[in-house]
């Protein structure tokens, strides 16, 4: 059953992570905003060799396509880049739509490229999305926990069990990179993949 579920999620996505309300909101946003945004998604998708629907899905999950979005943790803009990540990428204004899209696409491509090349693209993508949300260092801690438990460190399906453990202070105390909001990368990755699949139809 576990193998069947893994295959199902690889090829059919995580649609069960979305509610009907989520799908309807995406549909409304697509009808009202996508015609204006699609050329921009396509521009940066082409530059970084990514599907435009993927960039659109990340942006939708991060900001609901609002370039003025801000979170309680200090991330800003269309692609919700942290100040540190923006600086590293060369993004001067996180709330500028074009800069945010360029930086987010560049960052996502770099995270995909860091994953083992022998993996199926969908698996590399899931790991990259988790990294986009929680950071590569915390993903590394979750992968270490998976290895210690005899599970694959390169399967997002497996890491879904270990990422939430990063939120446990008792466990995080022994991790190299410490405490993290471990539920968030699971939620983020599943929803982005679901939105990506919907936008790709």
N, C-alpha and C positions, 0 to 999 in steps of 0.2 A: 504493500500500500504506500509506503514512504517513497519508493522509487517512482511509482505512478504519479504521486502528487508532485514530485520534483519536476518530472517531465511536463506535466500539465501546466505548472506555473512557468516553466521556461518558455513554452510555446503559446500558451493561452493567456498568460499574464496574471495579474492580481486584481481582477475586476471585483472580486468579493471584498476588497478593501475600500471600495467606493459605495456610497449610498445612491439611491435614485436621485436624491437632491443634489449630490455632488455632480452626477452626470448631467442633470438638467442645467446646473450653473455653468458647466463647461460649454454646453450647447449654446446657452444664451450669450456667453462671452465670445464664442466662436462666431456667432451671427452678427454681433455688434462691433467686435474689435479685430477679428482675425484678418479681414481683407486689408486693413491698414498695416498690421504687424507682420504678416507673412513675408513680404519682401525683405524685411529686416532679419527675420529668422533665417530665411534662405541665404542671405548675404553671409552671415557668420557661420552658418552650417557649411557652406561651400568652402570658406576659408579654412575651417578646421576639420573638414571631411567627416561631418556628422549629419545625421538625418535632421531636417529642419523641425520635424515633429517632436524630436527629442528635446531640442533646445526650447521649443514652445512648451513642452510638458514640464520641464524644470522650472521655467519662468512662471508658469501658471501655479504650480504647487508652492513656489516661493513667495510670490507677490500677487497672485491673481491678475497678472499683467498690469500692475500698478507701479509705475517707475518711482513713485514717491513713498512706497511702502517702507515702514521701519518696524523692527521687532523689538521686544523688550530686552533682547540680549545685545542690541547695538548694531545688528546687520541692517543694511539699507539697500534700497533700489530694486530694480526689476529682477535681478538674479540674486539678491540678498547676500552680497559679498561682505565679509568682515573687513574691517579697516586693514588688518594685517595682510589678508589675502589680496585685497585690492592693491596695496602698496607693492606686494611681491609681483603681481601681474603687470604693474604699470598703469593701473586705472587711477586717474586723478580725481574724478568725480563719480562716486558710486551711484548718485541719483540721476546721472545723465543716462538716458535710455541706451544710446549707442555704445557708450563706454561700458556700461554694465553688461550688455549682451555680449560684447566682444570679450570682456574679461571672463564672464561665466562660461562661454563656449571654449575659450582657451584653457581655462582651469579644468573643465570636464574632459577635454581631449587629453590633457596631461595625465589626469587620473586614470583614464582608460589605458593609456600607454604604459602605465606603471604595473598593470596587472599581467600575470603570466600569459604569454602569447598562445600557449596551447589550449587555453580555455575557449569555450564557445563564446561568441561575442556577447550574447545575452548575459552570461555569467560575469564576464569582464565589466559589462555595463552596470550590473547590480552592485558589484564591489565598488566601482567608481562612484556610483551615486551615494552609497553609504559613506564613502570617504568625503564626498562633497558636503555632506551634512555634518558629520561628526569629526571629520579631520582624519588624515592618514595615520596619525600616531595612535589615536584611540581605536581605529580599525585594527591596527597591528596588535593592540592589547587583546581585542576580542578574538583575533585569529590565534593568539597564543593560548587563550583559554580553550579554544576548540581543539587545538593540538593536544593539550594536556588531558582532554576528555576523550581522546581517540577519534575525534571528528575531523572532517576536512576543513582546512582553513581557507579554502578557495571556493567554497559553496555558500552562496548567500542563504540558501535554504537551511544550511546548518548554522550559519552565523546568526540567524534570526533568534536562535536559542541563547546565544552568548552575549550579543550586544547589550541586551537589557541588564546583564549582570554588572556592566560598567557603572550603573547607578547605585550599586550596593556599596556603601562606604567600607564595609568589612572586606569585601573582595578588592575594591579599588585601592585599598591601602597597600596591597602587595603587587599592584600593577605598575609598570614603568611610567605610564603617563597619567595615572591617577583617575579621579572621578570624572564621569561624563554622563550626559543625558542619553543613556543607552537605548531607550525606547524610541527616541526620535528618529535615528537613522533607519530603523526598521519601518516605521510609519512612512517616512519620507520616500524611501526607495520603493516600497510597494505602491504608493499612490502615484509617483512619477511614472513607473512602468505601466500602470493602469491608464493614466492619461495619455501616455505615449501611444499605447495600443489604440485608444479611442480616436486620437488625432490621425493615426495612420490608416484608418479605415476609409 
